[in-house]
Amino acid sequence: MPPSEMLLRIRHAEETDAQRIAEIYNHYVDVGGATFDRVHLTSEMVGKRIKQKVPDGWYVADTGQSLVGWASARRYSDRAGYRFSCETAIYLAPDARGLRIGARLQQRIDQHCLDCNLHHAVARIIADNQASLSFHYRHGYEMVGIQKEIGRMHDRWVDVAILQKLFRSSDT
């Protein structure tokens, strides 16, 4: 049964989810176009990230039979002035794309940002990844700039688009 026909639950990620989160991410390491990583994440690496305290948050899309996607909001920087900012990421299993699972994960990340009194979310996207750019625009992100030739992928220089989304004002 395809993921779209299953009961989908968005929930907090647990350490036991780390292997599947790594598998989903590592697919994109292998095929390229969504990350500059060249080394696979291990379940131990993901497990450490999941255990980070708020304002970091990790969520998974769970069909009851498998995890088909994940999302995270992670500190943008350890510097105090950035304490109301985060960087977001969403990755889906290849067979889960186009089923609105990403939208559900994005809604959960947005709620996480509001619950944690975060004001600014950043998404860094490889500039020719039109699907990811369109997704973020649909969910209220706006382009704030392009970092020209900041990374290297497949023996060529690659641009990165910087997108942002602002939430309610944080005065604390």
HUFENQUI-V675060 format. One record per pair of residues at least 6 apart in sequence whose ideal C-beta (glycine too) atoms are under 6 Angstrom apart, sorted by the first residue. I is the first residue (numbers start at 1). J is the second residue. D is the distance in Angstrom with one decimal. If there is no record, write none. Layout:
i = [I;I]
j = [J;J]
d = [D;D]
This chain:
i = [3;3;3;3;4;6;8;8;9;10;10;10;10;11;13;13;13;13;15;15;17;17;18;18;18;19;20;21;21;22;22;22;24;24;25;25;26;28;28;29;29;32;33;36;50;54;55;55;56;57;57;58;59;59;60;60;61;61;61;61;68;68;68;69;69;69;69;70;71;71;71;72;73;73;73;73;74;76;76;76;76;76;84;84;84;85;86;86;87;88;88;88;90;90;92;92;106;113;113;114;117;119;119;120;121;122;123;123;123;124;124;125;125;125;126;127;127;127;136;140;141;141;143;144;144;145;146;146;147;148;149;150;151]
j = [63;68;96;99;99;63;61;63;62;59;61;104;108;62;50;58;59;60;47;50;60;67;43;46;47;43;67;46;70;41;43;46;91;93;41;91;40;34;35;37;40;153;129;151;58;116;116;118;74;73;112;72;71;108;67;70;68;69;101;105;93;96;101;92;96;101;105;91;90;105;109;89;86;88;109;112;87;82;85;86;87;122;118;119;170;120;118;121;122;109;121;123;102;105;101;102;139;121;167;167;170;167;170;166;165;164;136;141;163;160;162;132;133;161;158;146;159;161;163;165;163;165;163;162;164;162;159;161;160;159;157;160;158]
d = [5.4;4.8;5.0;5.7;4.2;4.1;5.9;5.8;4.9;5.8;5.7;5.3;4.8;5.9;5.0;3.8;5.9;4.8;4.7;5.9;5.3;5.9;4.1;4.0;4.2;4.2;4.3;4.9;4.8;4.4;5.3;4.9;5.2;5.3;5.4;5.5;4.4;4.3;5.3;4.9;5.8;5.9;5.9;4.8;4.8;5.5;4.3;5.8;5.1;4.8;4.3;4.9;4.9;4.9;4.9;4.9;5.0;4.0;4.9;5.8;4.7;3.9;6.0;4.0;5.5;5.1;5.7;5.9;4.5;3.9;5.0;5.1;4.3;5.2;5.4;5.4;5.5;4.9;3.9;5.6;5.3;6.0;5.6;4.1;4.3;4.3;5.3;5.5;4.8;5.4;5.1;5.4;5.4;5.1;5.9;5.7;4.8;5.7;5.2;5.8;5.3;5.5;4.2;5.8;4.5;5.6;5.4;5.8;4.5;5.4;6.0;4.8;5.8;4.8;5.8;5.8;3.9;4.5;5.1;5.2;4.0;4.7;5.6;5.2;5.2;4.9;5.2;5.6;4.6;5.3;3.7;5.1;4.8]
